[in-house]
Amino acid sequence: MARTLRPGAYDCGIDAAMGLIEGRWKVTILWALDEGAHRFGELRRLLPGISEKVLASNLREMEEAGIVRREVFDETVPRVEYSLTPAGVSLNAALVPLGAWGKEHMLGVAAYPELADPADVAV
């Protein structure tokens, strides 16, 4: 008998983690927030090419998932900062090996000559 998953259910841990970071911008937002808390405008400047609508939508989804914290400061001019929750910090740490794999296998040796195997160098 085939099992039918309800929306939002996952088969494995990889599927669940990928569900949190799917989309073009979420991983980039995570990396930007790894440096520390940022205001919306700061994030927008750090991520050239992202629209305000997409940034706001991604931040909202990540907040609902519990990986980003939104803190509103009660000041005369309201200020909002976004930062990583402990779950977001651990997710970023889990992405480090994936980034290393991408650097080694996808960006190529030309971008990172220190990864070159001396046996592969043409004489």
BAZA-255820 format. One record per atom (N, C-alpha, C): residue number from 1; residue in one letter; x, y, z. Coordinates in Angstrom, 1 decimal. Each point is the difference from the previous one (the first is absolute). Layout:
<atoms>
<atom num="NUM" residuo="A" x="X" y="Y" z="Z"/>
...
</atoms>
This chain:
<atoms>
<atom num="1" residuo="M" x="0.8" y="-1.2" z="0.0"/>
<atom num="1" residuo="M" x="-0.8" y="1.2" z="0.0"/>
<atom num="1" residuo="M" x="0.9" y="1.2" z="0.0"/>
<atom num="2" residuo="A" x="-0.2" y="0.9" z="-0.9"/>
<atom num="2" residuo="A" x="0.7" y="1.3" z="-0.2"/>
<atom num="2" residuo="A" x="-0.4" y="0.9" z="1.1"/>
<atom num="3" residuo="R" x="1.0" y="0.7" z="0.6"/>
<atom num="3" residuo="R" x="-0.2" y="1.0" z="1.0"/>
<atom num="3" residuo="R" x="-0.2" y="1.3" z="-0.6"/>
<atom num="4" residuo="T" x="-1.0" y="0.8" z="0.4"/>
<atom num="4" residuo="T" x="-0.3" y="1.3" z="-0.5"/>
<atom num="4" residuo="T" x="0.5" y="1.0" z="1.1"/>
<atom num="5" residuo="L" x="0.8" y="0.9" z="-0.3"/>
<atom num="5" residuo="L" x="0.5" y="1.0" z="0.9"/>
<atom num="5" residuo="L" x="-0.9" y="1.2" z="0.0"/>
<atom num="6" residuo="R" x="-0.3" y="0.5" z="1.1"/>
<atom num="6" residuo="R" x="-0.7" y="1.3" z="0.1"/>
<atom num="6" residuo="R" x="0.9" y="1.1" z="-0.3"/>
<atom num="7" residuo="P" x="-0.5" y="1.1" z="-0.5"/>
<atom num="7" residuo="P" x="0.9" y="1.1" z="-0.3"/>
<atom num="7" residuo="P" x="0.9" y="0.4" z="1.1"/>
<atom num="8" residuo="G" x="1.3" y="0.2" z="-0.2"/>
<atom num="8" residuo="G" x="0.9" y="0.4" z="1.0"/>
<atom num="8" residuo="G" x="0.7" y="-1.2" z="0.7"/>
<atom num="9" residuo="A" x="-0.4" y="-1.2" z="-0.3"/>
<atom num="9" residuo="A" x="0.6" y="-1.2" z="0.6"/>
<atom num="9" residuo="A" x="1.2" y="-0.4" z="-0.9"/>
<atom num="10" residuo="Y" x="1.0" y="-0.5" z="0.7"/>
<atom num="10" residuo="Y" x="1.3" y="-0.4" z="-0.7"/>
<atom num="10" residuo="Y" x="0.3" y="-1.5" z="0.2"/>
<atom num="11" residuo="D" x="0.7" y="-0.5" z="-1.0"/>
<atom num="11" residuo="D" x="0.4" y="-1.4" z="0.1"/>
<atom num="11" residuo="D" x="1.3" y="-0.2" z="0.7"/>
<atom num="12" residuo="C" x="0.9" y="0.9" z="0.0"/>
<atom num="12" residuo="C" x="1.3" y="-0.1" z="0.7"/>
<atom num="12" residuo="C" x="0.5" y="1.3" z="0.4"/>
<atom num="13" residuo="G" x="1.1" y="0.0" z="0.7"/>
<atom num="13" residuo="G" x="0.6" y="1.3" z="0.5"/>
<atom num="13" residuo="G" x="0.5" y="0.9" z="-1.0"/>
<atom num="14" residuo="I" x="0.6" y="-0.6" z="-1.1"/>
<atom num="14" residuo="I" x="0.5" y="0.8" z="-1.1"/>
<atom num="14" residuo="I" x="-1.2" y="0.8" z="-0.7"/>
<atom num="15" residuo="D" x="-1.1" y="-0.7" z="-0.2"/>
<atom num="15" residuo="D" x="-1.2" y="0.6" z="-0.6"/>
<atom num="15" residuo="D" x="-0.5" y="1.1" z="0.9"/>
<atom num="16" residuo="A" x="0.0" y="-0.2" z="1.3"/>
<atom num="16" residuo="A" x="-0.5" y="1.0" z="1.0"/>
<atom num="16" residuo="A" x="1.0" y="1.2" z="-0.1"/>
<atom num="17" residuo="A" x="1.3" y="-0.2" z="0.1"/>
<atom num="17" residuo="A" x="0.9" y="1.1" z="-0.1"/>
<atom num="17" residuo="A" x="-0.1" y="0.8" z="-1.3"/>
<atom num="18" residuo="M" x="-0.1" y="-0.7" z="-1.1"/>
<atom num="18" residuo="M" x="0.0" y="0.6" z="-1.3"/>
<atom num="18" residuo="M" x="-1.3" y="0.8" z="-0.1"/>
<atom num="19" residuo="G" x="-1.1" y="-0.4" z="0.6"/>
<atom num="19" residuo="G" x="-1.2" y="0.7" z="0.0"/>
<atom num="19" residuo="G" x="0.1" y="1.4" z="0.7"/>
<atom num="20" residuo="L" x="0.9" y="0.1" z="1.0"/>
<atom num="20" residuo="L" x="0.2" y="1.3" z="0.7"/>
<atom num="20" residuo="L" x="0.8" y="0.9" z="-0.9"/>
<atom num="21" residuo="I" x="0.9" y="-0.5" z="-0.8"/>
<atom num="21" residuo="I" x="0.9" y="0.9" z="-0.7"/>
<atom num="21" residuo="I" x="-0.3" y="0.1" z="-1.5"/>
<atom num="22" residuo="E" x="-1.1" y="-0.6" z="-0.5"/>
<atom num="22" residuo="E" x="-0.3" y="0.0" z="-1.4"/>
<atom num="22" residuo="E" x="-0.2" y="1.4" z="-0.5"/>
<atom num="23" residuo="G" x="0.2" y="0.2" z="-1.2"/>
<atom num="23" residuo="G" x="-0.1" y="1.3" z="-0.6"/>
<atom num="23" residuo="G" x="1.4" y="0.6" z="-0.3"/>
<atom num="24" residuo="R" x="0.0" y="1.1" z="-0.8"/>
<atom num="24" residuo="R" x="1.3" y="0.6" z="-0.4"/>
<atom num="24" residuo="R" x="0.7" y="0.7" z="1.1"/>
<atom num="25" residuo="W" x="-0.7" y="0.7" z="1.0"/>
<atom num="25" residuo="W" x="0.6" y="0.9" z="0.8"/>
<atom num="25" residuo="W" x="0.2" y="-0.4" z="1.5"/>
<atom num="26" residuo="K" x="-0.7" y="-1.1" z="0.4"/>
<atom num="26" residuo="K" x="0.0" y="-0.3" z="1.5"/>
<atom num="26" residuo="K" x="1.4" y="-0.3" z="0.5"/>
<atom num="27" residuo="V" x="0.8" y="-0.8" z="-0.8"/>
<atom num="27" residuo="V" x="1.4" y="-0.3" z="0.5"/>
<atom num="27" residuo="V" x="0.8" y="1.3" z="0.1"/>
<atom num="28" residuo="T" x="-0.1" y="0.8" z="-1.0"/>
<atom num="28" residuo="T" x="0.7" y="1.3" z="0.0"/>
<atom num="28" residuo="T" x="-0.4" y="0.9" z="1.1"/>
<atom num="29" residuo="I" x="-1.3" y="0.0" z="0.4"/>
<atom num="29" residuo="I" x="-0.4" y="0.8" z="1.1"/>
<atom num="29" residuo="I" x="0.6" y="-0.6" z="1.3"/>
<atom num="30" residuo="L" x="0.0" y="-1.3" z="0.1"/>
<atom num="30" residuo="L" x="0.6" y="-0.7" z="1.2"/>
<atom num="30" residuo="L" x="1.5" y="0.4" z="0.1"/>
<atom num="31" residuo="W" x="0.7" y="0.0" z="-1.1"/>
<atom num="31" residuo="W" x="1.4" y="0.4" z="0.1"/>
<atom num="31" residuo="W" x="0.2" y="1.4" z="0.4"/>
<atom num="32" residuo="A" x="-0.9" y="0.9" z="-0.5"/>
<atom num="32" residuo="A" x="0.1" y="1.4" z="0.4"/>
<atom num="32" residuo="A" x="-0.3" y="0.2" z="1.4"/>
<atom num="33" residuo="L" x="-0.9" y="-0.7" z="0.6"/>
<atom num="33" residuo="L" x="-0.4" y="0.1" z="1.4"/>
<atom num="33" residuo="L" x="1.0" y="-0.7" z="0.9"/>
<atom num="34" residuo="D" x="0.9" y="-0.8" z="-0.6"/>
<atom num="34" residuo="D" x="1.0" y="-0.7" z="0.8"/>
<atom num="34" residuo="D" x="1.0" y="1.0" z="0.6"/>
<atom num="35" residuo="E" x="0.1" y="1.2" z="-0.7"/>
<atom num="35" residuo="E" x="0.9" y="1.1" z="0.5"/>
<atom num="35" residuo="E" x="-0.5" y="0.7" z="1.2"/>
<atom num="36" residuo="G" x="-1.3" y="-0.1" z="0.2"/>
<atom num="36" residuo="G" x="-0.7" y="0.7" z="1.1"/>
<atom num="36" residuo="G" x="-1.3" y="0.5" z="-0.4"/>
<atom num="37" residuo="A" x="-0.7" y="0.7" z="0.9"/>
<atom num="37" residuo="A" x="-1.3" y="0.6" z="-0.3"/>
<atom num="37" residuo="A" x="0.1" y="1.1" z="-1.0"/>
<atom num="38" residuo="H" x="-1.0" y="0.1" z="-0.9"/>
<atom num="38" residuo="H" x="-0.1" y="1.0" z="-1.0"/>
<atom num="38" residuo="H" x="-1.4" y="0.5" z="-0.1"/>
<atom num="39" residuo="R" x="-0.1" y="1.3" z="-0.4"/>
<atom num="39" residuo="R" x="-1.3" y="0.6" z="-0.3"/>
<atom num="39" residuo="R" x="-0.3" y="-0.4" z="-1.4"/>
<atom num="40" residuo="F" x="-1.3" y="0.2" z="-0.3"/>
<atom num="40" residuo="F" x="-0.5" y="-0.4" z="-1.4"/>
<atom num="40" residuo="F" x="0.8" y="0.7" z="-1.1"/>
<atom num="41" residuo="G" x="0.2" y="1.3" z="0.1"/>
<atom num="41" residuo="G" x="0.8" y="0.7" z="-1.0"/>
<atom num="41" residuo="G" x="1.4" y="-0.4" z="-0.1"/>
<atom num="42" residuo="E" x="0.6" y="-0.4" z="1.1"/>
<atom num="42" residuo="E" x="1.4" y="-0.5" z="-0.1"/>
<atom num="42" residuo="E" x="0.0" y="-1.3" z="-0.7"/>
<atom num="43" residuo="L" x="-0.9" y="-0.9" z="0.3"/>
<atom num="43" residuo="L" x="-0.1" y="-1.3" z="-0.8"/>
<atom num="43" residuo="L" x="-0.2" y="0.2" z="-1.4"/>
<atom num="44" residuo="R" x="-0.9" y="1.0" z="-0.4"/>
<atom num="44" residuo="R" x="-0.2" y="0.3" z="-1.4"/>
<atom num="44" residuo="R" x="1.2" y="0.4" z="-0.7"/>
<atom num="45" residuo="R" x="0.9" y="0.8" z="0.7"/>
<atom num="45" residuo="R" x="1.2" y="0.5" z="-0.6"/>
<atom num="45" residuo="R" x="1.0" y="-1.2" z="-0.1"/>
<atom num="46" residuo="L" x="0.0" y="-0.9" z="0.9"/>
<atom num="46" residuo="L" x="0.9" y="-1.1" z="0.0"/>
<atom num="46" residuo="L" x="-0.3" y="-1.1" z="-1.0"/>
<atom num="47" residuo="L" x="-1.3" y="0.1" z="-0.5"/>
<atom num="47" residuo="L" x="-0.4" y="-1.0" z="-1.0"/>
<atom num="47" residuo="L" x="-0.5" y="0.7" z="-1.2"/>
<atom num="48" residuo="P" x="0.9" y="0.4" z="-0.9"/>
<atom num="48" residuo="P" x="-0.4" y="0.7" z="-1.2"/>
<atom num="48" residuo="P" x="-0.8" y="-0.9" z="-0.9"/>
<atom num="49" residuo="G" x="-1.0" y="0.5" z="-0.5"/>
<atom num="49" residuo="G" x="-0.9" y="-0.8" z="-0.9"/>
<atom num="49" residuo="G" x="-1.3" y="-0.5" z="0.6"/>
<atom num="50" residuo="I" x="0.0" y="0.1" z="1.3"/>
<atom num="50" residuo="I" x="-1.3" y="-0.5" z="0.7"/>
<atom num="50" residuo="I" x="-0.9" y="1.2" z="0.1"/>
<atom num="51" residuo="S" x="-1.3" y="-0.3" z="-0.3"/>
<atom num="51" residuo="S" x="-1.0" y="1.1" z="0.2"/>
<atom num="51" residuo="S" x="-0.5" y="0.0" z="1.4"/>
<atom num="52" residuo="E" x="-0.6" y="1.2" z="0.4"/>
<atom num="52" residuo="E" x="-0.5" y="0.1" z="1.3"/>
<atom num="52" residuo="E" x="-1.0" y="-1.0" z="0.3"/>
<atom num="53" residuo="K" x="-0.9" y="-0.3" z="-0.9"/>
<atom num="53" residuo="K" x="-1.1" y="-0.9" z="0.1"/>
<atom num="53" residuo="K" x="0.6" y="-1.4" z="0.3"/>
<atom num="54" residuo="V" x="1.0" y="-0.4" z="-0.8"/>
<atom num="54" residuo="V" x="0.5" y="-1.4" z="0.2"/>
<atom num="54" residuo="V" x="0.8" y="-0.1" z="1.3"/>
<atom num="55" residuo="L" x="0.7" y="1.1" z="0.4"/>
<atom num="55" residuo="L" x="0.8" y="0.0" z="1.3"/>
<atom num="55" residuo="L" x="-1.0" y="-0.1" z="1.1"/>
<atom num="56" residuo="A" x="-1.1" y="0.8" z="0.0"/>
<atom num="56" residuo="A" x="-1.0" y="0.0" z="1.1"/>
<atom num="56" residuo="A" x="-0.6" y="-1.4" z="0.1"/>
<atom num="57" residuo="S" x="-0.4" y="-0.6" z="-1.2"/>
<atom num="57" residuo="S" x="-0.6" y="-1.3" z="0.0"/>
<atom num="57" residuo="S" x="0.9" y="-1.1" z="0.6"/>
<atom num="58" residuo="N" x="1.2" y="0.0" z="-0.5"/>
<atom num="58" residuo="N" x="1.0" y="-1.0" z="0.5"/>
<atom num="58" residuo="N" x="0.2" y="0.2" z="1.5"/>
<atom num="59" residuo="L" x="0.2" y="1.2" z="0.5"/>
<atom num="59" residuo="L" x="0.2" y="0.2" z="1.4"/>
<atom num="59" residuo="L" x="-1.2" y="-0.4" z="0.8"/>
<atom num="60" residuo="R" x="-1.2" y="0.2" z="-0.5"/>
<atom num="60" residuo="R" x="-1.2" y="-0.4" z="0.7"/>
<atom num="60" residuo="R" x="-0.1" y="-1.5" z="0.1"/>
<atom num="61" residuo="E" x="0.3" y="-0.7" z="-1.1"/>
<atom num="61" residuo="E" x="0.0" y="-1.5" z="0.0"/>
<atom num="61" residuo="E" x="1.1" y="-0.6" z="0.9"/>
<atom num="62" residuo="M" x="1.1" y="0.6" z="0.0"/>
<atom num="62" residuo="M" x="1.1" y="-0.4" z="0.9"/>
<atom num="62" residuo="M" x="-0.3" y="0.2" z="1.5"/>
<atom num="63" residuo="E" x="-0.7" y="1.1" z="0.2"/>
<atom num="63" residuo="E" x="-0.4" y="0.3" z="1.4"/>
<atom num="63" residuo="E" x="-1.0" y="-1.0" z="0.5"/>
<atom num="64" residuo="E" x="-1.0" y="-0.3" z="-0.9"/>
<atom num="64" residuo="E" x="-1.0" y="-1.0" z="0.3"/>
<atom num="64" residuo="E" x="0.6" y="-1.4" z="0.2"/>
<atom num="65" residuo="A" x="1.1" y="-0.3" z="-0.7"/>
<atom num="65" residuo="A" x="0.7" y="-1.3" z="0.1"/>
<atom num="65" residuo="A" x="0.9" y="0.0" z="1.3"/>
<atom num="66" residuo="G" x="0.2" y="1.1" z="0.6"/>
<atom num="66" residuo="G" x="0.8" y="0.0" z="1.3"/>
<atom num="66" residuo="G" x="1.5" y="0.1" z="-0.2"/>
<atom num="67" residuo="I" x="0.4" y="0.5" z="-1.2"/>
<atom num="67" residuo="I" x="1.4" y="0.1" z="-0.2"/>
<atom num="67" residuo="I" x="0.5" y="1.5" z="-0.1"/>
<atom num="68" residuo="V" x="-0.9" y="0.9" z="-0.1"/>
<atom num="68" residuo="V" x="0.3" y="1.4" z="0.1"/>
<atom num="68" residuo="V" x="-0.9" y="0.7" z="1.1"/>
<atom num="69" residuo="R" x="0.6" y="0.9" z="0.7"/>
<atom num="69" residuo="R" x="-0.7" y="0.7" z="1.0"/>
<atom num="69" residuo="R" x="-0.2" y="1.5" z="-0.5"/>
<atom num="70" residuo="R" x="-1.2" y="0.5" z="0.2"/>
<atom num="70" residuo="R" x="-0.3" y="1.4" z="-0.3"/>
<atom num="70" residuo="R" x="-0.2" y="0.7" z="1.3"/>
<atom num="71" residuo="E" x="0.8" y="1.0" z="0.2"/>
<atom num="71" residuo="E" x="-0.1" y="0.8" z="1.3"/>
<atom num="71" residuo="E" x="-0.4" y="1.4" z="-0.4"/>
<atom num="72" residuo="V" x="-1.1" y="0.5" z="0.6"/>
<atom num="72" residuo="V" x="-0.5" y="1.3" z="-0.2"/>
<atom num="72" residuo="V" x="0.4" y="0.8" z="1.3"/>
<atom num="73" residuo="F" x="0.7" y="1.1" z="-0.2"/>
<atom num="73" residuo="F" x="0.4" y="0.9" z="1.0"/>
<atom num="73" residuo="F" x="-1.0" y="1.1" z="0.2"/>
<atom num="74" residuo="D" x="-0.5" y="0.2" z="1.2"/>
<atom num="74" residuo="D" x="-1.0" y="1.1" z="0.3"/>
<atom num="74" residuo="D" x="0.8" y="1.3" z="0.1"/>
<atom num="75" residuo="E" x="0.1" y="0.7" z="-1.1"/>
<atom num="75" residuo="E" x="0.7" y="1.3" z="0.0"/>
<atom num="75" residuo="E" x="-0.9" y="1.0" z="-0.7"/>
<atom num="76" residuo="T" x="0.4" y="1.2" z="0.0"/>
<atom num="76" residuo="T" x="-0.8" y="1.1" z="-0.7"/>
<atom num="76" residuo="T" x="-0.1" y="-0.3" z="-1.5"/>
<atom num="77" residuo="V" x="1.1" y="-0.4" z="-0.6"/>
<atom num="77" residuo="V" x="0.0" y="-0.5" z="-1.4"/>
<atom num="77" residuo="V" x="0.1" y="-1.5" z="0.2"/>
<atom num="78" residuo="P" x="-1.0" y="-0.8" z="-0.3"/>
<atom num="78" residuo="P" x="0.1" y="-1.4" z="0.2"/>
<atom num="78" residuo="P" x="1.1" y="-0.7" z="-0.7"/>
<atom num="79" residuo="R" x="0.7" y="-0.9" z="0.6"/>
<atom num="79" residuo="R" x="1.2" y="-0.7" z="-0.6"/>
<atom num="79" residuo="R" x="-0.3" y="-1.4" z="0.2"/>
<atom num="80" residuo="V" x="0.3" y="-0.8" z="-1.1"/>
<atom num="80" residuo="V" x="-0.2" y="-1.4" z="0.0"/>
<atom num="80" residuo="V" x="1.4" y="-0.6" z="-0.5"/>
<atom num="81" residuo="E" x="0.4" y="-1.0" z="0.8"/>
<atom num="81" residuo="E" x="1.2" y="-0.8" z="-0.4"/>
<atom num="81" residuo="E" x="-0.3" y="-1.4" z="-0.1"/>
<atom num="82" residuo="Y" x="0.7" y="-0.7" z="-1.0"/>
<atom num="82" residuo="Y" x="-0.1" y="-1.4" z="-0.2"/>
<atom num="82" residuo="Y" x="1.3" y="-0.7" z="0.4"/>
<atom num="83" residuo="S" x="-0.1" y="-1.1" z="0.7"/>
<atom num="83" residuo="S" x="1.2" y="-0.8" z="0.3"/>
<atom num="83" residuo="S" x="-0.4" y="-1.4" z="0.0"/>
<atom num="84" residuo="L" x="1.1" y="-0.9" z="0.2"/>
<atom num="84" residuo="L" x="-0.3" y="-1.4" z="0.0"/>
<atom num="84" residuo="L" x="-0.3" y="-0.5" z="1.3"/>
<atom num="85" residuo="T" x="-1.0" y="-0.9" z="0.1"/>
<atom num="85" residuo="T" x="-0.3" y="-0.7" z="1.2"/>
<atom num="85" residuo="T" x="1.1" y="-1.1" z="0.2"/>
<atom num="86" residuo="P" x="0.1" y="-0.7" z="1.1"/>
<atom num="86" residuo="P" x="0.9" y="-1.1" z="0.2"/>
<atom num="86" residuo="P" x="-0.2" y="-1.1" z="-1.1"/>
<atom num="87" residuo="A" x="-1.2" y="-0.2" z="-0.4"/>
<atom num="87" residuo="A" x="-0.3" y="-1.0" z="-1.1"/>
<atom num="87" residuo="A" x="0.6" y="0.6" z="-1.3"/>
<atom num="88" residuo="G" x="-0.1" y="1.3" z="-0.3"/>
<atom num="88" residuo="G" x="0.6" y="0.5" z="-1.2"/>
<atom num="88" residuo="G" x="1.5" y="0.0" z="0.0"/>
<atom num="89" residuo="V" x="0.6" y="0.2" z="1.2"/>
<atom num="89" residuo="V" x="1.5" y="-0.1" z="0.1"/>
<atom num="89" residuo="V" x="0.4" y="-1.5" z="-0.3"/>
<atom num="90" residuo="S" x="-0.7" y="-1.0" z="0.6"/>
<atom num="90" residuo="S" x="0.4" y="-1.3" z="-0.2"/>
<atom num="90" residuo="S" x="-0.3" y="-0.4" z="-1.5"/>
<atom num="91" residuo="L" x="-1.0" y="0.5" z="-0.6"/>
<atom num="91" residuo="L" x="-0.2" y="-0.2" z="-1.5"/>
<atom num="91" residuo="L" x="1.1" y="0.5" z="-0.8"/>
<atom num="92" residuo="N" x="0.5" y="1.2" z="0.3"/>
<atom num="92" residuo="N" x="1.1" y="0.6" z="-0.7"/>
<atom num="92" residuo="N" x="1.2" y="-0.9" z="0.2"/>
<atom num="93" residuo="A" x="0.3" y="-0.5" z="1.2"/>
<atom num="93" residuo="A" x="1.1" y="-0.9" z="0.2"/>
<atom num="93" residuo="A" x="-0.1" y="-1.2" z="-0.8"/>
<atom num="94" residuo="A" x="-1.2" y="-0.5" z="-0.2"/>
<atom num="94" residuo="A" x="-0.2" y="-1.2" z="-0.8"/>
<atom num="94" residuo="A" x="0.2" y="0.2" z="-1.5"/>
<atom num="95" residuo="L" x="-0.1" y="1.3" z="-0.4"/>
<atom num="95" residuo="L" x="0.2" y="0.4" z="-1.4"/>
<atom num="95" residuo="L" x="1.5" y="0.2" z="-0.4"/>
<atom num="96" residuo="V" x="0.8" y="0.1" z="1.0"/>
<atom num="96" residuo="V" x="1.5" y="0.2" z="-0.2"/>
<atom num="96" residuo="V" x="0.6" y="-1.1" z="-0.9"/>
<atom num="97" residuo="P" x="-0.2" y="-1.3" z="0.3"/>
<atom num="97" residuo="P" x="0.5" y="-1.0" z="-0.8"/>
<atom num="97" residuo="P" x="-0.6" y="0.0" z="-1.4"/>
<atom num="98" residuo="L" x="-1.2" y="0.4" z="-0.2"/>
<atom num="98" residuo="L" x="-0.6" y="0.1" z="-1.3"/>
<atom num="98" residuo="L" x="0.7" y="1.1" z="-0.8"/>
<atom num="99" residuo="G" x="0.3" y="1.1" z="0.6"/>
<atom num="99" residuo="G" x="0.7" y="1.1" z="-0.6"/>
<atom num="99" residuo="G" x="1.4" y="-0.4" z="-0.4"/>
<atom num="100" residuo="A" x="0.7" y="-0.8" z="0.8"/>
<atom num="100" residuo="A" x="1.3" y="-0.5" z="-0.3"/>
<atom num="100" residuo="A" x="-0.1" y="-0.9" z="-1.2"/>
<atom num="101" residuo="W" x="-1.0" y="-0.9" z="-0.1"/>
<atom num="101" residuo="W" x="-0.2" y="-0.9" z="-1.1"/>
<atom num="101" residuo="W" x="-0.2" y="0.8" z="-1.3"/>
<atom num="102" residuo="G" x="-0.8" y="1.0" z="0.1"/>
<atom num="102" residuo="G" x="-0.3" y="0.8" z="-1.2"/>
<atom num="102" residuo="G" x="1.2" y="0.8" z="-0.5"/>
<atom num="103" residuo="K" x="0.8" y="0.5" z="1.0"/>
<atom num="103" residuo="K" x="1.3" y="0.7" z="-0.4"/>
<atom num="103" residuo="K" x="0.9" y="-1.0" z="-0.7"/>
<atom num="104" residuo="E" x="0.1" y="-1.2" z="0.5"/>
<atom num="104" residuo="E" x="0.9" y="-1.0" z="-0.6"/>
<atom num="104" residuo="E" x="-0.4" y="-0.5" z="-1.3"/>
<atom num="105" residuo="H" x="-1.3" y="-0.4" z="-0.1"/>
<atom num="105" residuo="H" x="-0.5" y="-0.7" z="-1.2"/>
<atom num="105" residuo="H" x="-0.7" y="0.9" z="-1.0"/>
<atom num="106" residuo="M" x="-0.5" y="1.1" z="0.4"/>
<atom num="106" residuo="M" x="-0.8" y="0.8" z="-1.0"/>
<atom num="106" residuo="M" x="0.6" y="1.2" z="-0.5"/>
<atom num="107" residuo="L" x="0.8" y="0.7" z="0.9"/>
<atom num="107" residuo="L" x="0.7" y="1.2" z="-0.4"/>
<atom num="107" residuo="L" x="1.2" y="-0.2" z="-0.8"/>
<atom num="108" residuo="G" x="0.6" y="-1.2" z="0.1"/>
<atom num="108" residuo="G" x="1.1" y="-0.3" z="-0.8"/>
<atom num="108" residuo="G" x="1.3" y="0.4" z="0.6"/>
<atom num="109" residuo="V" x="1.1" y="-0.7" z="-0.5"/>
<atom num="109" residuo="V" x="1.3" y="0.2" z="0.6"/>
<atom num="109" residuo="V" x="0.5" y="1.4" z="-0.4"/>
<atom num="110" residuo="A" x="-0.4" y="0.6" z="-1.1"/>
<atom num="110" residuo="A" x="0.5" y="1.3" z="-0.4"/>
<atom num="110" residuo="A" x="-0.3" y="1.1" z="1.0"/>
<atom num="111" residuo="A" x="-1.2" y="-0.1" z="0.6"/>
<atom num="111" residuo="A" x="-0.3" y="0.9" z="1.1"/>
<atom num="111" residuo="A" x="0.7" y="-0.2" z="1.3"/>
<atom num="112" residuo="Y" x="0.4" y="-1.3" z="0.2"/>
<atom num="112" residuo="Y" x="0.6" y="-0.4" z="1.3"/>
<atom num="112" residuo="Y" x="1.2" y="-0.9" z="-0.3"/>
<atom num="113" residuo="P" x="1.1" y="0.6" z="-0.5"/>
<atom num="113" residuo="P" x="1.2" y="-0.8" z="-0.4"/>
<atom num="113" residuo="P" x="0.5" y="-0.9" z="1.2"/>
<atom num="114" residuo="E" x="-0.2" y="0.4" z="1.2"/>
<atom num="114" residuo="E" x="0.5" y="-0.8" z="1.1"/>
<atom num="114" residuo="E" x="-0.7" y="-1.4" z="0.1"/>
<atom num="115" residuo="L" x="-1.1" y="-0.1" z="-0.8"/>
<atom num="115" residuo="L" x="-0.7" y="-1.3" z="0.0"/>
<atom num="115" residuo="L" x="0.5" y="-0.9" z="-1.1"/>
<atom num="116" residuo="A" x="0.9" y="0.5" z="-0.9"/>
<atom num="116" residuo="A" x="0.5" y="-0.8" z="-1.1"/>
<atom num="116" residuo="A" x="0.8" y="-1.1" z="0.4"/>
<atom num="117" residuo="D" x="-0.1" y="-1.2" z="-0.7"/>
<atom num="117" residuo="D" x="0.8" y="-1.1" z="0.3"/>
<atom num="117" residuo="D" x="1.3" y="0.2" z="-0.9"/>
<atom num="118" residuo="P" x="1.2" y="0.0" z="0.6"/>
<atom num="118" residuo="P" x="1.2" y="0.2" z="-0.8"/>
<atom num="118" residuo="P" x="0.1" y="-1.0" z="-1.2"/>
<atom num="119" residuo="A" x="-0.5" y="-1.2" z="0.1"/>
<atom num="119" residuo="A" x="0.1" y="-1.0" z="-1.0"/>
<atom num="119" residuo="A" x="-0.9" y="0.4" z="-1.2"/>
<atom num="120" residuo="D" x="-1.0" y="0.9" z="0.1"/>
<atom num="120" residuo="D" x="-0.8" y="0.4" z="-1.1"/>
<atom num="120" residuo="D" x="0.5" y="1.2" z="-0.7"/>
<atom num="121" residuo="V" x="1.1" y="0.6" z="0.4"/>
<atom num="121" residuo="V" x="0.5" y="1.2" z="-0.6"/>
<atom num="121" residuo="V" x="0.8" y="-0.4" z="-1.3"/>
<atom num="122" residuo="A" x="-0.4" y="0.6" z="-1.1"/>
<atom num="122" residuo="A" x="0.7" y="-0.3" z="-1.3"/>
<atom num="122" residuo="A" x="1.4" y="0.6" z="0.0"/>
<atom num="123" residuo="V" x="0.9" y="-0.8" z="-0.6"/>
<atom num="123" residuo="V" x="1.4" y="0.4" z="0.0"/>
<atom num="123" residuo="V" x="0.3" y="0.8" z="-1.3"/>
</atoms>
